[in-house]
């Protein structure tokens, strides 16, 4: 690697750190101004909240989509929102399946294995479902695979309620395109999402 390439790579890492700090500062300011963070039961980002979506996007810069909440059906909540340097995870809880949340995880790769193809949940996304058990409980994992990332949803529902619960959680979670988020952040906030 030449000195120029090394300097450029170091500059890009520095720019990522500055962007992450800016987003964190903006999120803190937005929280302070609105005063609603403590009152919100939704800890995962909503699809209409570009600041929180930017945190998820920065947790996995390769991902062309990020998971977000559309509308939570009655009886559902989220918890455990945990963005890291290698992705993001959170839990989706239903009062009809207490103690057995859907585990949502954004990672760079996933292994659907022998999962069955399902209808895609967004353009350019391959969706798979792998069932591990149908009795006494309906358990398995749904995968959304796309360029640069994957969202997995590990579920565990009581047999008999699984159809309604699957429909509800699939409808509650959306996939937000990174390109669209990049444009919104640039236009509305003057912030560049990296990359």
N, C-alpha and C positions, 0 to 999 in steps of 0.2 A: 504494500500500500504506500503510495507516494505521500509526501508531507502535505500536499494540497488535499488529497483524499482524506487523510487522517484529520486534518483541520476541519474539513467539511462535515465528516461524521460526528466529530466532537460538537460542532455548531448545531447539528440537527438534534443531538441528545439534549443539548442545553435549551434549544427551542421547545422541545417536548416538556422539559421540566418547568419552563416559564409558563407554557400554556396550562399545564396541570395546576400550577399555583394560581394562575389567573382564574381558572374555572372554579377552583376551591374557594377563592376569595369572593367571586361573584355569587356562588351558592350560599356562602355564609351571609353576604350582604342581603341577598334575596330573602333568606330565612329571617334575618333580623327585621327587614322592612315589612314583610308580610305577617310575621308573628304566628304563622300557622303550622310551622314544622312540628311543634310539640303537640298540636291538636290533631295532626293527621295520623290516621291509623295505617296509611299506605306508606310503607317504608321503601318499596321499590319504585323506580321512576315511572311516571305516567307518560304516555305517548305524546302529550301536549306540553311537556316540560323540557325544553331543550337544554337547560343547564344541568339537570340531573342526568339526562340522556348522554350529555358530553362526558360525564364521569364514567359511565358504562363504556362509551366508545373509546375513551383513553385507556381503559383497563385492558383492551385488546385491539390495538391499532390496526390489525390485519382484517378485522371482521367487517364485511360489507353490510351486515345488519346488526342491530342491537335489540334485545328483548325489552319490552315495555308493557305497562298496563293500559289496556283500553278502558273498559268499565268493569268493575268487579260486581258480580251478581250478589244479591242479598245473601248474607251468611258467609261471605268470603272475605279474607284479609291477607295481608302480607306481613312477613317478618324476616329478620336475619339478613337484610341487605348488606352484602359484603363485596365491594369492588376491590380487586387486588391488582398486582402488576401482570397477572396472567389470566385475567377474566373476571367475571362477576357471578355471584350466586345469590339467590334469595328463596324464601319459602312462600308458597301459596297455600293458605289454610282454609278449610271449609268446616263449618259447624256440623255438617252431615258426615264428616270423616275426622272426628277429633283425634288429635295426637298422631295423625298420619298425613302430614302436608305433602304437597307436590313440591319436589326439589327441582328448582329451575337453575340451570348452570350454563353460562356462556364460556366456552373454551375454544382454543385454536383448532383442535381436532376432537373427533369422537369416533367410536367404533360401533356402528349399528349392527355389525356382525350379520346374523341371519334375520334381521328385522325385515318386515314386509313393507314394500312401498305403499305410501298413503297419498291422498291428494295433496299437492303442494300448498303451503300456507301463504306463500308470497312469490312474486316473479323471481325466477332464478334460484329458487330454494328446492332442495330435494327433501321430502318428508318421509320418515319411516316410523313404523311402530313395531316394537318387540314386546310380546307378552311373555312373562315368566311364569304366570299362574292365572288360572281363571276360577279356581275353587281351592280352598274356602274363600280366598280373597282374589280380587282382580288386580294384578300387579304387572308392572312393566315400565317401559320407557318409550317416550315419543322423542324423535330427533328431527331437528330442522338443520340441514347441512347446506352451507352456502360458501362462496369464495372467502377464504380467510378465517372461517370460524364455524361454530356449531352451537346450537342451543339444545340441551337435553332436558327432558322433563320426566323425572322418575315419579311414578304414581303408585298408590296403594289404596284401593277402595273396597268397601264391602260389596260382595256380589249382590246384585239386585238394584243398587243405586249407581252402578258404574256408568251406565249410558248417560244419564243426566249430568253426573259429575264430570265426565270426560268432555261433554259438550260445553259445560260451563267454564272449565279451566282453559280449554282451547280458545274459546271466545274471549276470555279475559286477557290473554297474553297476545300481544301483537309483535311484529317484527318491523322495526323502524329502519329505513334505508340510511346508511351512513352518508351517502351523497346528499340526500335531502337535508340531513342534520347539518352537514358542512355548510350548505347554502343558507340555512336559517341562521346559524350562528354568525356567519359573515355578514348577512344583510341586517339582522336585527341588533346584533351586539358588537359587530366589528371584530369578532374573534375568529382566528383561523384554527380549525380542527386539524390536528396532525396525525397521520397523513391524510 
